[in-house]
Amino acid sequence: MVTLTPILIGGHPYTAVTVRLPKTTLLTVSNEKGYIMCGALDVGLLNNVLADRKIVAGRAVGVKTIEQLLKAPLESVTLEAETMGIHVGMIGEDALLKMV
């Protein structure tokens, strides 16, 4: 099942997506500039193979809900996210606010 939920963070709109798959759940929260995602995100791929796309993204591991994703520290971020002031250890919610 796929669930899309509009959410506000600091008064700014984002889209939360939950994809329930067998034995795992994919989680992402995004706006038009970038996104944060659960551990399924391959930051290395984004930084290396897809570098020309300049994707702004961060990855949090061990999260099982959108609420946890928003509160979890980011384990890795893309190079493009770093240029926006997003860094490893920043909580998801704060990273999303940097994407405004």
Secondary structure by P-SEA (a helix, b strand, c coil): cbbbbbbbcccbbbbbbbbbcccccccccccccccccccccccccccccccccccccccccccccaaaaaacccccccaaaaaacccccccaaaaaaaac
